[in-house]
Amino acid sequence: MRYYIQLLNNLKSGKIAPVNLFYGPEGYLREQAIYQYKKVLVAPETAEFNFDLLDGQEASEEDVAAIASSPPMMGERRLVVVRRARFFASSPRGGAKKKGKKQQKNSPLLEYIAAPLSTTCLIFETGDSVDRRKKAFKEISGYGGALEFSKLKTPEIIKWITQLGRRGGKDVSRPAAELLAVRCSDMYDIKNEMEKLISYKGTGESINEDDVSFIVTDRGEENIFAVVDALGTQNYVKALDGIRYLLLRKESPQAILGMLARQVRLVLQAGELSGIGCSFAEISKQMKVPNFVCKNALAQSKNFKTEELVSLLRGMLQVDEHVKTGKQEFYPAIEMLLLDSCIK
């Protein structure tokens, strides 16, 4: 979140690069950044003349350069936003050589980026990875316009959830915030679910863990907790029900194996740290997961021996290999693995 706050501070103080590249996996903050730029740079009454939104998958370099080169009308600045910008992706192998250095040098977009119009703020936006070796990227980075919107870490997400609650007049408990973070896939989900929770609580002043459990649908990862719980108590039927539930939710076999392997590794790590005398706070810090997740992993570690968890991880690796090579179908393979794990 720190990079985003710094961006807003620069915008507020007038430190605005003429060409910007907002890239990275955090789509919500990219969207919010563009909204703030438009709010500051373009008056509502002149937006028709001084704001252009282009699709980077459709617009050519010539289109972008031409529109960005147009002066503002009835205002001091223009804002041009190019969404899904493809111009910074890695070139296909050998593609740059085929184009030749001369053509690359004379690119209209490169020419504009090298000498941008001072009255235009041009923003390229993409959630895809970018090639930092490209000249365009280096040019934009040169005057501080390239910013990677990385995913927030768990403590930052928890803090943001708390802030959303305060804005809605609600005090969000730490366990509630942690559970919400686990059940939501991204910041868009969190924002939407917080609006539901605030509405649900009405005049109530707080949001607790029970509220989140009641309002917010559980994600696949939380269901994996139940699968591992069932394995720890040798409840083969319940563990298999959990896998079937995930398949009905259209989770891919690879995603299910990934979630299951992650949880087993967390249980293994929690058990090992507890075994050497680490406190809960130390374990949570070393594992770098929310307290809610750490608490589950610690509880589950008491139901397994280390060799059982290691054997389960090896079994999942074998299932993954057999499914990918066509030796087995996913469901029969995972069914056999779970059965073997429950027979101790």
C-alpha positions, 0 to 999 in steps of 0.5 A: 500500500505504501507505493500507492500512498506515495503515488497519491502524495505525488499527484497531490503535490503536482509531481506528475510524470507526462507518461506513466505505466501502471502495471502489475497484478493489483487491479483494484489499486490500478483502477483507483489510481486512474480514478484519482488522476482523472479527478485531479487533472480533468474538470467534469465540464471539460472531460468530453474534450480532455479525457480519452480512454483507449483499448490497448489491444485495439489502438495502434502506436500511431493512434496513441501518439496522435491522441496524446499529442493533441493540446487540451481544450478549455483546460490546462491538462489532458488525460489519456488512458490506454487500458490493456496496453500491449506495447510493453510485453516481451516480444516473440523470440526473434521478433525484434530482429525481424523488425530491425533497429531502424523501424524500432527507433522510428516507432511513433510511440517511442518518439512521443515518449522521448518528447511528450507533450507537457500538457498531456498525462498519458497513462498505460495500464496493464495487469500483464507482465512487462519487459523492463528491457524495452526502450519504452519502459526505460524511457518512462522509468527515467522520469519516474512514471513506471509503477508496479502495482503489487499484491498487498501483504496480509498485514496491509490487507487487514489494515485496509479492511479495518479502514473500510470498516471505520469509513462505514462507522463500524469497528472490525475485529481482528479475527473478522478481518483475518477471516474476510481476507481468507474468504476473499480473492482480491481487493474488489471482493473485499470491498464488495463484501465489506459493503454487504457487512456494513449494510447487514449490521445496520446501526450496530457498531462492530463487525465480528467473526460470526458476521463474516461467517454468516455473510461471506461465502467460504472460498475453496481454501477454507474448505481445504481446512475441513479436508485436512481436518477430516484426514487428521481424524481418519474420516475418509468420507468427509475428506472426500466430500470436501474434494467433491465440493471443490470440484462442484465449484469448478475448481481445477484439479491443479488448484485443488492439489495446490491448495491441499499441498499448501495447507499440508505444508503449513501444518507441517511447518506449524508442528515443527515450530511448535515442537521446538518451543516457539510461541504462537506469536513467533510461529505466526510471524515465521509462517507469515500467515494470518492468525486465523490460518496459523491457529488452524494449522497448529490445531491440525498439526496435533493430529498428524505425525511428521512422516504422515504429512511428508508421505501425503505431500509425496502422494500429491506429487505422484497424483499430479504427475499421473494426472498430467501424464494421463496415467490416472484421472484426478478423482480416482487418484485423489480418492485412493490417496485420501483412503491411504492417508486415513488408514494408519 
